Amino acid sequence: MTVTKGGKTDRHAVIGFDPPLRTFFLQAFMGKSREIWLGTVLEEFLSLEALTEGARSQGYEIEDISRETIIEMTKLAAQPHAPRIGERLGIVR
């Protein structure tokens, strides 16, 4: 998967679904430092579309995601994910 912004590119960006946070996430490094990291908050991006829109709102484009990867992440996101201990104790909301 590739993430671009202006003339910068990360051809090894990471996209996925985090079951404990129940959110899709995106990480891209352009150079030696992290450029963008989305999906760090509980239920921040409930769909790939929302994640893509979040990235675009900051000037990033997500490219080259395989159909198989999209299907796999969508299936994982559709599974029920029970509240974690932090949520049950009221620490995380």
C-alpha positions as CSV (number, residue, x, y, z in Angstrom):
1,M,0.0,0.0,0.0
2,T,1.2,3.5,-0.8
3,V,0.5,6.8,0.9
4,T,1.4,10.1,-0.9
5,K,1.3,13.8,0.0
6,G,2.7,16.3,-2.4
7,G,6.0,14.9,-3.7
8,K,6.5,12.6,-0.7
9,T,5.7,8.9,-0.8
10,D,5.7,5.9,1.5
11,R,5.4,2.7,-0.5
12,H,5.3,0.6,2.7
13,A,2.6,2.4,4.6
14,V,0.5,0.2,7.0
15,I,-3.3,0.1,7.1
16,G,-5.4,-2.2,9.2
17,F,-8.1,-2.8,11.7
18,D,-7.4,-2.7,15.5
19,P,-9.9,-4.9,17.3
20,P,-9.3,-3.5,20.8
21,L,-9.9,0.0,19.6
22,R,-12.5,-1.0,17.0
23,T,-11.0,1.4,14.5
24,F,-9.3,1.3,11.2
25,F,-5.8,2.8,11.3
26,L,-3.1,4.2,9.0
27,Q,0.6,4.7,9.6
28,A,3.0,6.2,7.0
29,F,6.7,7.2,7.3
30,M,8.2,9.6,4.8
31,G,11.8,9.9,5.6
32,K,13.0,8.8,9.1
33,S,10.0,10.1,11.1
34,R,6.3,9.2,11.2
35,E,4.4,11.3,8.8
36,I,0.8,10.3,9.7
37,W,-0.8,8.0,12.2
38,L,-4.6,7.8,12.2
39,G,-6.8,5.5,14.2
40,T,-5.3,5.8,17.7
41,V,-8.6,6.5,19.5
42,L,-11.5,4.2,20.4
43,E,-13.9,3.9,17.4
44,E,-12.2,6.8,15.6
45,F,-12.6,5.4,12.0
46,L,-15.5,2.8,11.8
47,S,-15.0,2.2,8.0
48,L,-12.2,2.3,5.4
49,E,-14.1,5.1,3.8
50,A,-14.0,7.2,7.0
51,L,-10.2,6.5,7.3
52,T,-9.7,7.5,3.6
53,E,-11.6,10.7,4.2
54,G,-9.6,11.4,7.3
55,A,-6.3,11.0,5.4
56,R,-7.6,13.2,2.5
57,S,-8.6,15.9,4.9
58,Q,-4.9,16.2,5.8
59,G,-3.7,16.1,2.2
60,Y,-2.8,12.4,2.0
61,E,-3.9,9.9,-0.7
62,I,-4.1,6.1,0.0
63,E,-3.3,4.0,-3.1
64,D,-2.6,0.4,-4.1
65,I,-4.7,-1.4,-1.5
66,S,-5.5,-4.9,-2.9
67,R,-9.1,-6.1,-3.1
68,E,-8.2,-9.0,-0.8
69,T,-6.8,-6.7,1.8
70,I,-10.0,-4.6,1.8
71,I,-12.2,-7.7,2.1
72,E,-10.1,-9.1,4.9
73,M,-10.1,-5.9,6.9
74,T,-13.9,-5.4,6.4
75,K,-14.6,-8.9,7.6
76,L,-12.5,-8.4,10.7
77,A,-14.2,-5.1,11.4
78,A,-17.7,-6.7,11.0
79,Q,-17.0,-9.3,13.8
80,P,-18.3,-8.5,17.3
81,H,-15.6,-7.1,19.6
82,A,-16.4,-7.1,23.2
83,P,-15.6,-4.0,25.4
84,R,-12.1,-4.3,26.8
85,I,-11.3,-4.0,30.5
86,G,-10.6,-0.3,30.3
87,E,-14.1,0.3,28.9
88,R,-15.8,-2.0,31.4
89,L,-14.1,-0.1,34.3
90,G,-15.0,3.3,32.8
91,I,-11.3,4.3,32.2
92,V,-11.6,4.4,28.4
93,R,-14.6,6.0,26.6
